[in-house]
Amino acid sequence: MDVEARQFAIGNPPSAALLRERLASGALDAITLVETYIAQIEAREPEVGAWAWFDPEFVRTQARNLDAYRRAGRPLGRLHGLPVGLKDVIDTARIPTGNGCALDAGRVPLADAFIVEQLKKEGAIIMGKTVTTELAFMHPGKTANPHDLAHTPGGSSQGSAAAVAAAMVPLAIGTQTGGSIIRPASFCGITGYKPTFGAIPRRGLLTQSPTLDTVGVFASDPAGAALLAEVLFGYDAEDPATCPEPAPALFDAAQSKPPLPPLFGFLRPPGWDDADPQLRDAFDELVKALGDQAFELPLPALFDTAAEHRKLINFVEMSYHYYPYWRDGKDQLGKETREAIEQGNATLARDYLSARDTPKLLNAALDVMLARCDAILCPAATGPAPRGLETTGDPIFNGLWTLCGTPCLSLPLLTSQEGLPMGVQLVGARHNDAKLMRTAQWLFNWADGASP
């Protein structure tokens, strides 16, 4: 195997942007690159368990076709030759999509999801389907944390996060309804990006909670996340959350320099006092190191009940959209999924409708707060990944931003005393994802010691 190609994928993988540049120039062939990742999957998959479906010959065929396409001198897509992992709640034509659920075992969709159509148009390689928790909720799948196999990788996009962290693939896609992008990114030590609600169409994805479900991405750095997410933004008439408007230039924004050093509003979210003490200490040190570029941003009391409102909305909409699973095989569902559906069944309509009004109030307050800074700075999780695979961790620091529909990223900037990653979360204003991406890349470079 080509030594240079191995260095691209193993140990300290470069950003997807660098891989794309070399693929487009012909300095690196797609088949050489995917052979490197296939070898890494063969080496680490038995212990990590990130993949629900993987066929190396399917991957090789795509790569050879793309190499022939480039040699013919034809125009290349924005993701030409880049392998992408897909969470196993995303429909792929003639490829199994089991939703992490025994009741959907053997399910093979006839059509691609909107985002899969976009990936193919832009020359991406579908690497395979990554493990999800059951029906993208809290009942864990088989995946372990690549940093320490005795610890959870988070959920529900656990396979996607673990696959990127273990250098099995440079890019992956997940979904977030509570904290399913940001938390696993934090636990696995990579970049996770959840865009503004409605930015990426959800046609062809498992529907859990239409009010909350959001597509997001994983990469080694913000620029890689921007490269992937930008091609997924769009409008689809079948998803009422989307709007017919131009997609932001996320990748250009990530590579641009802010006109002034960013200003961060440090926020201690509800649940801060219960977080791991070393996480709290690490954030105090981070804020101190940022100096005049960070200030304490108090959170109004009306946010204290946001987590309860998000959960109520989630469970009611689960009870509706997952009713067929409940009706046909509730005994085959995990305890976490059954209990959530039962709570949704028991919720009064007036309480659900009241909770649906909550984001309007919260976003009015957030607009004022975000006018004072370039991004909110807060933890991505309550600490390092918990020990044990029977839990996916606490989403308390994520659900607020999902409820409000604000864009957010987790950056791998902190490490626990045990050597486990702890993510730093940045939150931006709705529909201003490009600015958030630029700010995130600045902080990523600053923490890495590079010149912002």
C-alpha positions as CSV (number, residue, x, y, z in Angstrom):
1,M,0.0,0.0,0.0
2,D,1.2,3.5,-0.8
3,V,2.9,4.9,2.3
4,E,1.9,8.5,1.7
5,A,-1.7,7.4,1.4
6,R,-1.6,5.6,4.7
7,Q,-0.3,8.8,6.4
8,F,-3.4,10.5,5.0
9,A,-5.7,8.4,7.0
10,I,-4.0,6.9,10.0
11,G,-2.6,8.5,13.2
12,N,-3.1,12.2,12.5
13,P,-5.4,12.4,9.4
14,P,-5.4,15.7,7.4
15,S,-8.6,17.6,6.8
16,A,-11.0,16.5,4.2
17,A,-10.2,19.7,2.4
18,L,-6.6,18.6,1.8
19,L,-7.8,15.2,0.7
20,R,-10.2,16.8,-1.8
21,E,-7.4,19.0,-3.2
22,R,-5.1,16.1,-3.8
23,L,-7.9,14.0,-5.3
24,A,-8.9,16.8,-7.7
25,S,-5.3,17.4,-8.8
26,G,-4.7,13.7,-9.4
27,A,-1.9,13.6,-6.8
28,L,-4.0,11.0,-5.0
29,D,-6.3,8.5,-6.7
30,A,-9.7,7.6,-5.1
31,I,-8.9,3.9,-5.2
32,T,-5.7,4.4,-3.3
33,L,-7.4,6.5,-0.7
34,V,-10.3,4.0,-0.2
35,E,-7.9,1.1,0.1
36,T,-6.3,2.9,3.0
37,Y,-9.6,3.4,4.7
38,I,-10.7,-0.2,4.0
39,A,-7.5,-1.4,5.6
40,Q,-8.2,0.7,8.6
41,I,-11.8,-0.6,8.9
42,E,-10.5,-4.2,8.7
43,A,-8.0,-3.4,11.5
44,R,-10.3,-1.5,13.9
45,E,-13.9,-2.5,13.2
46,P,-13.8,-5.7,15.2
47,E,-13.2,-3.8,18.4
48,V,-14.9,-0.5,17.6
49,G,-18.1,-1.8,15.9
50,A,-18.9,1.4,14.0
51,W,-20.5,-0.1,10.9
52,A,-24.0,-1.5,10.4
53,W,-23.3,-2.3,6.7
54,F,-20.0,-2.2,4.8
55,D,-19.1,-3.8,1.5
56,P,-15.5,-3.1,0.4
57,E,-16.2,-4.1,-3.2
58,F,-19.0,-1.6,-3.4
59,V,-16.6,1.1,-2.2
60,R,-13.8,0.1,-4.7
61,T,-16.3,0.1,-7.6
62,Q,-17.3,3.7,-6.8
63,A,-13.6,4.8,-6.5
64,R,-12.6,3.2,-9.8
65,N,-15.5,4.9,-11.6
66,L,-14.6,8.3,-10.1
67,D,-10.9,7.9,-11.1
68,A,-11.9,7.1,-14.7
69,Y,-14.2,10.1,-14.6
70,R,-11.4,12.4,-13.5
71,R,-9.0,11.0,-16.1
72,A,-11.5,11.7,-18.8
73,G,-11.2,15.4,-17.9
74,R,-14.8,15.9,-16.9
75,P,-15.8,18.5,-14.3
76,L,-15.4,17.3,-10.8
77,G,-18.0,17.5,-7.9
78,R,-17.2,19.4,-4.7
79,L,-16.7,16.1,-2.9
80,H,-14.9,14.2,-5.7
81,G,-13.5,10.9,-4.3
82,L,-14.1,11.7,-0.6
83,P,-15.6,8.7,1.3
84,V,-18.6,9.5,3.5
85,G,-20.2,7.3,6.2
86,L,-24.0,7.5,6.6
87,K,-25.9,7.0,9.8
88,D,-28.2,4.0,9.4
89,V,-31.4,6.0,9.5
90,I,-30.7,7.6,6.1
91,D,-32.3,5.8,3.2
92,T,-29.9,4.4,0.6
93,A,-31.4,2.8,-2.6
94,R,-30.8,-1.0,-2.6
95,I,-28.6,-0.8,0.5
96,P,-30.0,-2.0,3.9
97,T,-31.2,0.8,6.2
98,G,-32.2,-0.8,9.5
99,N,-32.7,2.2,11.8
100,G,-30.9,0.3,14.5
101,C,-34.1,-1.6,15.2
102,A,-34.8,-5.3,15.1
103,L,-38.2,-4.6,13.7
104,D,-36.6,-3.0,10.6
105,A,-34.0,-5.7,10.1
106,G,-33.6,-6.5,6.4
107,R,-35.3,-3.3,5.3
108,V,-33.9,-2.1,1.9
109,P,-35.2,1.2,0.6
110,L,-36.0,1.7,-3.1
111,A,-34.9,5.4,-3.2
112,D,-32.1,7.5,-1.9
113,A,-32.6,10.2,0.7
114,F,-32.2,13.8,-0.5
115,I,-28.8,14.1,1.1
116,V,-27.6,10.9,-0.6
117,E,-28.7,12.3,-3.9
118,Q,-26.6,15.4,-3.2
119,L,-23.6,13.3,-2.2
120,K,-23.7,11.3,-5.4
121,K,-24.1,14.5,-7.5
122,E,-20.9,15.9,-5.9
123,G,-18.8,12.8,-6.4
124,A,-18.7,11.5,-2.9
125,I,-18.1,7.8,-2.2
126,I,-20.7,6.1,-0.1
127,M,-18.5,4.2,2.4
128,G,-21.3,2.4,4.2
129,K,-23.9,2.7,6.9
130,T,-22.8,3.5,10.4
131,V,-24.4,2.2,13.6
132,T,-27.2,4.1,15.3
133,T,-28.9,3.6,18.6
134,E,-32.4,2.0,18.3
135,L,-34.6,4.3,16.2
136,A,-32.0,7.1,16.8
137,F,-33.0,7.3,20.5
138,M,-31.2,6.2,23.7
139,H,-31.0,2.4,23.5
140,P,-27.3,1.9,22.7
141,G,-25.9,0.1,19.6
142,K,-22.7,-2.0,19.5
143,T,-20.2,0.8,19.0
144,A,-17.4,1.5,21.5
145,N,-15.4,4.7,21.9
146,P,-12.1,4.4,19.8
147,H,-10.2,6.3,22.5
148,D,-11.1,3.7,25.2
149,L,-13.2,0.8,24.3
150,A,-14.6,0.6,27.8
151,H,-16.4,4.0,27.3
152,T,-19.4,5.0,25.4
153,P,-19.0,6.9,22.1
154,G,-22.3,8.7,22.8
155,G,-25.5,8.5,20.8
156,S,-27.4,8.3,18.7
157,S,-25.0,9.0,15.8
158,Q,-22.4,6.8,17.6
159,G,-21.2,4.9,14.6
160,S,-20.6,8.0,12.5
161,A,-18.6,9.7,15.2
162,A,-16.6,6.6,16.1
163,A,-15.8,5.9,12.4
164,V,-14.3,9.4,11.9
165,A,-12.4,9.3,15.2
166,A,-10.9,5.9,14.4
167,A,-9.8,7.1,10.9
168,M,-12.1,4.7,9.2
169,V,-13.6,7.5,7.1
170,P,-12.8,11.2,6.8
171,L,-16.4,12.4,6.8
172,A,-19.7,11.1,8.2
173,I,-23.3,12.2,8.5
174,G,-25.6,11.9,11.5
175,T,-28.8,13.4,13.0
176,Q,-29.6,15.2,16.2
177,T,-33.0,15.4,18.0
178,G,-31.5,16.0,21.4
179,G,-27.7,15.8,21.4
180,S,-26.9,13.1,18.9
181,I,-24.3,15.1,16.8
182,I,-22.6,17.3,19.5
183,R,-22.3,14.7,22.3
184,P,-20.7,11.9,20.3
185,A,-18.4,14.4,18.7
186,S,-17.3,15.5,22.1
187,F,-16.8,12.0,23.5
188,C,-14.9,10.8,20.4
189,G,-12.7,13.9,20.0
190,I,-13.7,15.2,16.6
191,T,-15.6,18.1,15.1
192,G,-19.4,17.7,15.1
193,Y,-21.7,20.3,13.4
194,K,-25.4,20.7,13.8
195,P,-26.6,23.5,11.4
196,T,-29.6,25.8,11.8
197,F,-32.8,23.8,11.9
198,G,-34.2,23.3,8.4
199,A,-31.0,24.0,6.6
200,I,-30.6,20.4,5.4
201,P,-33.7,18.5,4.0
202,R,-34.8,15.4,5.8
203,R,-36.6,13.5,3.0
204,G,-35.7,9.8,3.2
205,L,-34.6,9.9,6.9
206,L,-36.3,8.2,9.8
207,T,-38.7,10.7,11.4
208,Q,-38.6,10.8,15.2
209,S,-39.6,14.4,16.0
210,P,-40.2,16.8,13.0
211,T,-40.0,19.8,15.3
212,L,-36.5,18.8,16.4
213,D,-34.9,16.4,13.9
214,T,-31.8,18.0,12.3
215,V,-29.1,16.5,10.0
216,G,-25.5,17.2,10.9
217,V,-22.0,16.1,10.0
218,F,-18.7,14.9,11.5
219,A,-15.1,15.7,10.4
220,S,-11.7,16.1,11.9
221,D,-11.9,19.9,11.8
222,P,-14.4,22.7,11.1
223,A,-13.3,23.2,7.5
224,G,-14.0,19.5,6.8
225,A,-17.4,19.8,8.4
226,A,-18.1,22.9,6.3
227,L,-17.1,21.2,3.1
228,L,-19.5,18.3,3.6
229,A,-22.4,20.3,5.1
230,E,-22.4,23.0,2.3
231,V,-23.3,20.4,-0.3
232,L,-26.2,19.1,1.8
233,F,-27.9,22.5,2.4
234,G,-30.9,23.0,0.2
235,Y,-34.6,23.1,-0.3
236,D,-37.0,20.2,-0.7
237,A,-40.7,20.6,-1.1
238,E,-41.3,17.4,0.9
239,D,-39.6,18.9,4.0
240,P,-41.7,21.9,5.2
241,A,-38.8,23.0,7.5
242,T,-36.7,24.0,4.5
243,C,-36.8,27.2,2.5
244,P,-35.9,28.1,-1.1
245,E,-32.9,30.2,-0.4
246,P,-29.2,30.1,-1.4
247,A,-26.9,27.9,0.6
248,P,-24.3,29.8,2.7
249,A,-20.6,29.5,1.6
250,L,-19.6,27.5,4.6
251,F,-16.3,26.3,3.3
252,D,-15.1,29.7,2.1
253,A,-16.2,31.1,5.5
254,A,-14.2,28.5,7.4
255,Q,-11.1,29.4,5.4
256,S,-11.5,33.2,5.8
257,K,-10.1,35.4,8.5
258,P,-12.4,37.3,10.8
259,P,-12.2,41.1,10.4
260,L,-11.5,41.2,14.2
261,P,-10.6,38.5,16.7
262,P,-13.9,36.8,17.7
263,L,-15.6,37.6,21.0
264,F,-17.0,34.7,23.0
265,G,-19.8,34.8,25.5
266,F,-19.1,32.1,28.1
267,L,-22.3,30.5,29.3
268,R,-22.9,28.1,32.2
269,P,-25.9,26.2,31.0
270,P,-28.5,24.4,33.3
271,G,-26.8,21.3,34.7
272,W,-23.4,23.1,35.0
273,D,-23.2,22.3,38.7
274,D,-23.6,18.6,38.1
275,A,-20.9,18.5,35.4
276,D,-17.6,16.7,35.9
277,P,-15.3,19.0,38.1
278,Q,-12.4,18.7,35.7
279,L,-14.7,19.9,32.8
280,R,-15.6,23.0,34.8
281,D,-12.0,23.6,35.7
282,A,-10.9,23.2,32.0
283,F,-13.5,25.8,30.9
284,D,-12.4,28.2,33.5
285,E,-8.8,27.9,32.2
286,L,-10.0,28.2,28.6
287,V,-11.9,31.4,29.3
288,K,-8.9,32.8,31.2
289,A,-6.6,32.0,28.3
290,L,-8.9,33.8,25.9
291,G,-8.6,36.9,28.0
292,D,-10.5,39.9,26.7
293,Q,-12.0,37.8,24.0
294,A,-14.3,36.0,26.4
295,F,-16.8,37.3,29.0
296,E,-19.4,35.7,31.3
297,L,-22.8,35.6,29.6
298,P,-25.6,35.0,32.1
299,L,-28.5,32.8,31.0
300,P,-32.1,34.1,31.9
301,A,-34.1,31.9,34.2
302,L,-36.7,31.2,31.5
303,F,-34.1,28.7,30.1
304,D,-34.2,26.5,33.2
305,T,-37.2,24.5,31.9
306,A,-36.1,24.3,28.3
307,A,-34.8,20.7,28.7
308,E,-38.2,19.6,30.0
309,H,-40.0,21.3,27.1
310,R,-37.7,19.7,24.5
311,K,-38.2,16.3,26.0
312,L,-42.0,16.7,26.1
313,I,-42.1,17.7,22.4
314,N,-39.7,14.8,21.5
315,F,-41.7,12.1,23.3
316,V,-45.1,13.2,22.0
317,E,-43.9,13.3,18.4
318,M,-42.2,9.9,19.0
319,S,-45.4,8.4,20.2
320,Y,-47.0,9.4,16.9
321,H,-44.3,8.6,14.4
322,Y,-43.2,5.4,16.2
323,Y,-46.7,4.1,16.7
324,P,-46.3,1.3,14.1
325,Y,-43.3,0.0,16.0
326,W,-45.3,0.2,19.3
327,R,-48.3,-1.5,17.7
328,D,-46.5,-4.3,16.0
329,G,-43.7,-5.1,18.4
330,K,-43.3,-3.0,21.5
331,D,-41.8,-6.0,23.4
332,Q,-38.9,-6.0,20.9
333,L,-38.1,-2.3,21.7
334,G,-35.5,-1.3,24.2
335,K,-36.6,0.0,27.6
336,E,-35.6,3.6,26.8
337,T,-37.6,3.7,23.6
338,R,-40.7,2.1,25.2
339,E,-40.7,4.5,28.2
340,A,-40.3,7.5,26.0
341,I,-43.3,6.5,23.8
342,E,-45.4,5.7,26.9
343,Q,-44.6,9.2,28.3
344,G,-45.6,10.7,24.9
345,N,-48.9,8.7,25.0
346,A,-49.7,10.1,28.4
347,T,-49.0,13.8,27.6
348,L,-52.0,16.3,27.3
349,A,-52.4,18.2,24.1
350,R,-52.4,21.5,25.9
351,D,-49.0,20.8,27.4
352,Y,-47.5,19.8,24.0
353,L,-48.8,22.9,22.3
354,S,-47.5,25.0,25.1
355,A,-44.1,23.5,24.8
356,R,-44.1,24.2,21.1
357,D,-44.4,27.9,21.9
358,T,-41.3,27.8,24.0
359,P,-38.6,28.3,21.3
360,K,-40.2,31.7,20.3
361,L,-39.5,33.1,23.8
362,L,-36.0,31.5,24.1
363,N,-34.9,32.7,20.7
364,A,-36.0,36.3,21.4
365,A,-33.6,36.2,24.4
366,L,-30.9,34.4,22.5
367,D,-31.0,37.1,19.7
368,V,-30.2,39.7,22.3
369,M,-27.4,37.6,23.8
370,L,-25.8,36.8,20.5
371,A,-25.8,40.4,19.5
372,R,-23.1,40.9,22.2
373,C,-20.7,38.2,20.9
374,D,-19.7,36.3,17.9
375,A,-20.6,32.9,19.5
376,I,-21.7,31.4,22.7
377,L,-19.0,29.3,24.4
378,C,-20.2,26.3,26.5
379,P,-19.5,22.6,27.1
380,A,-20.5,20.0,24.5
381,A,-21.1,17.4,27.2
382,T,-21.0,17.1,31.0
383,G,-17.5,15.6,30.9
384,P,-15.5,12.9,29.2
385,A,-17.4,9.8,27.9
386,P,-18.8,7.8,30.7
387,R,-17.5,4.3,31.4
388,G,-19.7,1.5,30.1
389,L,-21.6,0.9,26.9
390,E,-25.1,0.7,28.5
391,T,-25.5,4.5,28.3
392,T,-25.0,7.1,25.7
393,G,-24.4,10.0,28.1
394,D,-26.4,13.0,29.2
395,P,-27.6,15.4,26.5
396,I,-28.4,18.2,29.0
397,F,-25.9,20.6,27.3
398,N,-27.3,19.9,23.8
399,G,-31.1,19.8,23.9
400,L,-31.4,23.6,24.5
401,W,-29.8,24.4,21.1
402,T,-31.8,21.7,19.3
403,L,-35.0,23.1,20.7
404,C,-34.1,26.6,19.6
405,G,-32.8,25.5,16.2
406,T,-29.5,27.4,16.5
407,P,-26.4,26.2,14.7
408,C,-23.7,24.7,17.0
409,L,-20.3,22.9,16.8
410,S,-18.3,20.7,19.1
411,L,-14.5,21.2,18.8
412,P,-12.0,18.7,20.2
413,L,-10.0,21.2,22.3
414,L,-9.9,19.7,25.9
415,T,-8.7,16.4,27.4
416,S,-9.6,14.8,30.8
417,Q,-7.0,13.6,33.2
418,E,-7.6,10.1,31.9
419,G,-6.8,11.2,28.4
420,L,-10.4,11.2,27.1
421,P,-11.6,14.1,24.9
422,M,-13.9,16.8,26.1
423,G,-15.6,19.0,23.5
424,V,-16.0,22.8,23.5
425,Q,-19.4,23.8,22.0
426,L,-19.9,27.0,20.1
427,V,-23.4,28.3,19.4
428,G,-24.3,30.9,16.8
429,A,-27.3,32.8,15.6
430,R,-29.9,31.1,13.5
431,H,-29.3,31.3,9.8
432,N,-25.8,32.7,10.4
433,D,-24.0,29.4,10.0
434,A,-21.2,30.8,7.9
435,K,-20.1,33.2,10.7
436,L,-20.2,30.4,13.2
437,M,-18.0,28.3,11.0
438,R,-15.5,31.0,10.6
439,T,-15.4,31.6,14.3
440,A,-15.1,27.9,15.0
441,Q,-12.1,27.5,12.7
442,W,-10.5,30.5,14.3
443,L,-10.8,29.0,17.7
444,F,-9.7,25.6,16.4
445,N,-6.5,27.1,15.0
446,W,-5.9,29.2,18.1
447,A,-6.1,26.2,20.3
448,D,-3.8,24.3,18.0
449,G,-1.2,27.1,18.3
450,A,-1.6,28.1,14.6
451,S,-1.8,31.7,13.6
452,P,-5.5,32.5,13.4
